[in-house]
Amino acid sequence: MPTYGLLGRTLTHSFSQTFFTQKFHNLELTDHAYELFELAFIEELPALLQRHPELRGLNVTIPYKEQVWPYLHDTAASAARVGAVNVIEFRADGQLIGHNTDMIGFRESLRDFLPRGFAGRALVLGNGGASKAVEVALRDLEIGYWVVSRHPLGAGLTYEELTPDLVQGHTLIINTTPLGTYPFVEECPKLPYEALTDQHYLYDLVYNPRETEFMRRGQARGASIKNGFEMLCLQAEAAWDIWKR
């Protein structure tokens, strides 16, 4: 049975299995399956691949989008550009090729979210694999940004440096961290939320729950909000295009 799946550490929040199971049903691919593969450590991947010779493709999520790199034979231009992998293509010759469709999904979803002619700057919360895809998309859209994290790598800001004035001057704020993901729905990034206005746009890559604490606090200040569900669907469709060819 051709099998696809999601690779990550904790996957109880994921919608990917439901998405692809429904997609296989719609396409009448009754012999296809999509599974969840939770690994405590990325070093367990070779054993997983040996146990599942029927695998034809994998999605990759937190925290392995960067850690999976050494286990691949090659990377497509998308992954090389982003510096992270969220899709693994299994080629007929046994080679594993890394791709990144997060950047495509986020870019197109953000383009629909922002008003035409948006000229503001962005704050990107988090500096993991998802953040790298967001940064590439922002550069494509010619939106300037700062990356904010607990421990900035190179140029960047810490959460302690996010003053109300700085938040007011950055009208697009994107959460790329897992904070607020089910079941820890009370969590949210540390921001001066009182500085948000109705001119702000808050985009949360988290999609479970539908409205995160980050989004709820922004909406309470009049900000426009969007979760990552559309991005998930767009990147998943792009992954399927890779796997089916």
N, C-alpha and C positions, 0 to 999 in steps of 0.2 A: 504493500500500500504506500503510495507516495505521501510522505509526511513532511510537514513544515512545522515551525515552532518558534517560541519566544525564549530567549536565553537571558537570565537575570538572576538576582539573588533572592528577591521577594516579589512575587508576582500575583498576590491575591487581589491587587487593585486593577489588574490589567483587563482591558476590553478586547485585546487582539484576538484571543481565541474565539470569542463570540463573533467578531467581525469576519474572520476568515471562514469559520464554520458556516455562517450565513452565506458568504460569497460562494463557497463550494456548492452549497445547496442550490443557489440561484443559477449556477453554471451547470448544474446536474453532474458535478464531479463527485459521484457517490463513493469513489474509491480513494478520495483525498482526505487527509486528516491534519489537524493543527493541534499541537500539544504545548504544554508549558514545561519548561526545563529549568528548575531552580538549582543553581550551583552555589555552594558555600564559598568556593574559590574557583577562579578561572582555570587553575591548573587541572581541574576535573574535566575540562572540555575534551581532551583526547579520548578518555575512557567513555564519555557520553557518545562520541561519534562512533566508537567501536560497537557500542551496544545498539546503535540505531543506524544500520547501514541503509535503511529506507529513506533517510533524510534527504530532502531536495532543496531546502532553504531554511534560513534562520533569521529572525529579527533579533536584535541585541538591545538590551536596555540597561539601566543603572544596575551595577556600577562598571559594566564591562565594555562600554563603547570604545574606550581607549585600551583597556587591558587585553582585548581579544587580538590585537594587531599581530603579535608574534606567532599566532597559530594559523595565520593566513598565508597562502602562497603568493598573493598579489593583491593590490588594491586598485579600484577604478579611480578615475580622475576626481569624482565627487568626494570620495573618502580622503584622498590625498589633499584635496583643497581644504576640507574641513578639519582634518586631523583626528577624525573619529569615525567609527563604523557602527551603523545601526541595521545593516542588512548584509547577510552572507549568501553569496551565490554558490551553489554546488554544481560544478561543471561535470560534464560526462567523463572527462579524463581524470576526475578525482581532485582537481584543484579547487581550493576555497578562495573566492574573490570577495573582498570587502567593498561595500558601497555605502553611500550616505544619502538617504532620501528624506531625512529630517529637515535638511536645509530647504528642499523643494516644498515640502508640506508647510513649513513655517512661513516661508516667503510668500506663498500664494494666499495663505490664510490671513497673514498680516496685511497684505495688499488690499484684501476685501474689507478689513476692519477699519483701517485708517481713512480719513477723508482725503479726497483727491487734492494733491498739492500740499500734503502735510510737510511742514518745514521744521518740526521740532527735533530735539535730541532725545536719546534713549538712555536708560539705565538698564543694564543686563545683570540680573541677580543670579550669582553662581558662576563658576568657572570650570564646570565639568564638560563632558562630551556633548550634552545638549546645548550648552552655552556656545560652544564652538560653531555649531550649525547655525545658531541664531546670529552670531557675529557675521558669518559669511553672507547670510540673507540681508542683514542690515547694510552691509557694504554694497551688495547688489542694488539695494533700493536707495543708496546714497543718503543713509540716515546715520549721523554721527552718534557715538555712544561711549559710555564708560562701563567697564565691567566692575561689579561690586561683589566682594567675597570676604569671608573671614580671614583668609590668608592670600592676598593678591599675588598673582604670578606676574612679575614685571610691572608694567604700567597698569594701575587699577586703583580702586578705592576700597576701603573697609566700610563695614556698616556703621562704625562709629563716626566716620567722616561724612555721613549723609545728613547734612544740616537741612532744616526746612527750606532755606534759600536754594540749595542745590536741587532738592526735590521739585521745587516750584519751577526751576529752570529746565527740567527734563520732563517733558509732558508724555513721554512713552516709557512705561516701566514694565519689564518682562521678567517674570519669575521662571527661571530654568531649574530651580532646586526642587527636590521632592517634598519640601515643607508643605503641609496641609493635605497630603495624599491620604486617602482612607487606609487604615482606620484612625490616623492621627490628625483628625480634621480640625482640631483646635489650634494647630500650629500655623505660623505664618512668618514671612521674613520680617526682620526687625527694621522698620521704617518709621519716620515721623509722619504717620498717616494724616495728622491734622494739617499738613501742608498741601494735601491733594485738593484739587479743584475740579470744576466741571469741564476744564480744558484738558484734563489728563485722560490717558488711555492705558488701562491695565490689562496685560495679556498674561495669563497663567498657563504654562504648558501642562500643568496638572488638569486632568479631566474627570477624576473620581475623587471627591464629589464634584457634581456639576458646578456648584458655586463654592469656591474655597474661602477660607477666612480672609486671605489676601484680597480676593475679589469683593467680598462682602464689605470690608472696611473701605475699599475704594469707592464702591457704589454709594455708600453712606455719605461720602463727601461729594457726590455728584459726578464721579468719574465714569467713563464708559468702560465696560469690562467684557472680556472674552476668555473662554477656557480653551484647552488644547484638543478638544474632541475633533474639530474639523482638521487640524493639523495631523492628528492620528490617522484619520481616514485618508487624507491626501498622501501621506507618506506610505501608508499600507498599499494603496493602489499603485504607487510607483514601485514598491517592492514586488508586487505581483507581476508587473510588467517585466521586471528583471528575471524573475523565476520562470515565467512561462515561455520565454523565448528559446 
